[in-house]
């Protein structure tokens, strides 16, 4: 099988929006939507008045009409909410989440993938984080309902996802094991999803998407290829310069003089291992130029995954003012990334663009009251007696400590959930603290955005990126 040479990265919360994924897929490359927090993204887009009418258009194609109508009636505000008004709250995920939240999640992921795929035959994928486990099954099912072609997942060890895809595509009740801190050796915690309310009891099987695991080492890839409960179809090998969450350095964490993690030779994946596995793979992390694509192909890769270049193009979901400001910083040689070992409550290093007016500024971070009202990055933990509680190292410190957390785990933690939503123009207005500030994540290549900007312009398109990347590929001609 001949695969596309470019995978567009699945970035942030709806930075990899349907508009971006569609633009990339229209060019025959793999366009990817982010599946993180799509329930709240859809709810807030509707509260903003469904600008352009795109949500309504997709909702009209959801298989169960009354479900789509319930979501519409619950969240749509004609003309959009007032700028200083708060977005409506919705429940946070638990081991057994309520029917309304599950319904919203399925519908939201369907909407995003349907919009990305509508009107063409190009390949579309969805990116999820293994670390965020509780919404995974309804998110995947909504994407499969819309005909998603690829599922990409990293930020953990997604060993059980291939089998879950098999089961969901077969319209079967599906369970997914959930990591619970402090669980006893003989205890198993699972979350379950039943497709029946969304398809009926005798629905036909759906297309099972290909599964690409995002990994940083050959050892992890070998483990997944041999021990996953289902078929792994390929890998994205992500280096430490990629944006968002990074794998921590191998061995003991050491920091440089600026407080950033130090990566060394042990963190460079052995591509021979991937070649020996015989599965397709793509290279990621500072592969946003034609020379790197040529290098990847020479190493046996199908191509490259590129995130940063697409994150700041015209079609991305990033708020326009942040796109413009970042490109300006890059053109002036002032764009700077800090790999923050503390920012994310997941414990994974997290790349943060240093920019005034965002929570990358220490003073703005310190001024924000700690609030955990979205809960995607909460850690389930075993309570005394065997029940499950939920805690986040970015929540109010006293609450975290009451739940058995350690004080040192709270130092420097940022609210990634609220920050990423603010980055796409869907900031919450809090009762205390006001409007949430953005948290912009990017790969190291943000310093080189100028190379994608056509002469005489101050912005660039997804097609500009694709043309630039494929210019040295012999069989490629500009569409």
Beta strands, then each sheet from edge to edge (+ up, - down):
strand 1: 6-8
strand 2: 31-34
strand 3: 124-129
strand 4: 150-154
strand 5: 174-177
strand 6: 190-193
strand 7: 210-215
strand 8: 234-238
strand 9: 245-246
strand 10: 280-284
strand 11: 303-306
strand 12: 337-340
strand 13: 349-353
strand 14: 379-382
strand 15: 388-391
strand 16: 429-430
strand 17: 434-435
sheet 1: 1+ 11+ 10+ 8+ 7+ 4+ 3+ 2+
sheet 2: 5+ 6-
sheet 3: 9+ 13- 12+
sheet 4: 14+ 15-
sheet 5: 16+ 17-
end
